[in-house]
Amino acid sequence: MATYKVTKGTPVAFRDSAYSTAYPSGHEGELFYNSSSGAFQFLGLAAGAWSSGGNLNVGKGYTAMEGDSTAAICIAGYSPGGNLATTESYNGSSWTEVNDLNVARAVIASAGTYAAAIAMGGNPPASGYSVLNEQWNGTNWTEVGDLNVARYAAGGAGTSTAALFITGRNPIANTAVESWNGSSWTEIADINTGRYAIGATGTQTAAIAMGGTAIPPQATGLVNNELWNGNSWTEVGDLNTARYAVGSSSSSSTDALVFGGYVTSPSSVTEAWNGTSWTEVNDLATARNFAAGAGTASDSIVAGNSADTNATEEWSFAHALKTIDVS
């Protein structure tokens, strides 16, 4: 005589609609029965993707940016007419020209937010390398304490009152790093590998510097990634794709994006950093180098290009709604 063992499963919640795919969600990974569609579904891990945003008023490259996809400023840069002092403000859908920098510059570094930023170094019309530093209060730019070493194509990290100015070119790749306390700059521990046209993110005491080049004028991209702990730089996980003139975003040294750049031509590759290693994720729609990026690893914006494009892209996360197929 046959016997059967009774098994007891875990009850699955009934819903008459699907969970929202908006990120973040407390329902990630939850299984439920959708009584409207008659299917078992769950929210998968969120994935990031680029989408089109509003165009800049002035197509440019060699520019800088602070903010995110809902509120940002795009600072200075270069167009076919020469270096620019223009600043544009983004409201999540369109750009508006606001008050200019005091001195037109290209290939600058920046730090801060859309409402409180600094614009450091660069390449002004009168000379090859600049020590200029200007501070943005949400309305106007004011010249404040100069850098110790004139450079362009450096990386910036931190806030408008506590920032880093990392590497740069003058006239070759530099290892110098300077720290800003809101009124003056102090030279601190050098980076290990001299390079310029880098990406940089993080804070004054916890930052990363990725990519770049060290061989002008026939520049070759680097995979180097270094971590700053407030006292010294340590080489950590390399980029997957060697490149320079990259865009980057995040206020964290453990959760960041790097995108675009130059390999043998402008790149669309995007990589995500988890504090240990880089993973290739969804590409930009438009290949770019010397573009400006800002935001976080889940909410970023990029605009401009060395080819003087005005196209803007926004990076956002959304959960994938998965339907279980048992056929």
Secondary structure, 3 states (H helix, E strand, C coil): CCCCCCCCCCCCEEECCCCCCECCCCCECCEEEECCCCEEEEEEEEEEEEEECCCCCCCCECCEEEECCCCEEEEEEEECCEEEEEEEEECCCCEEEECCCCCCEECCEEEECCCCEEEECCECCCCCCCCCEEEECCCCEEECCCCCCCCECCEEEECCCCEEEECCECCCEECCEEEECCCCEEEECCCCCCEECCEEEECCCCEEEECCECCCCCCCEECCEEEECCCCEEECCCCCCCEECCEEECCCCCCEEEECCECCCEECCEEEECCCCEEEECCCCCCECCCEEEECCCEEEEECCCCCCCCEEEEEEEEEEEECCCC
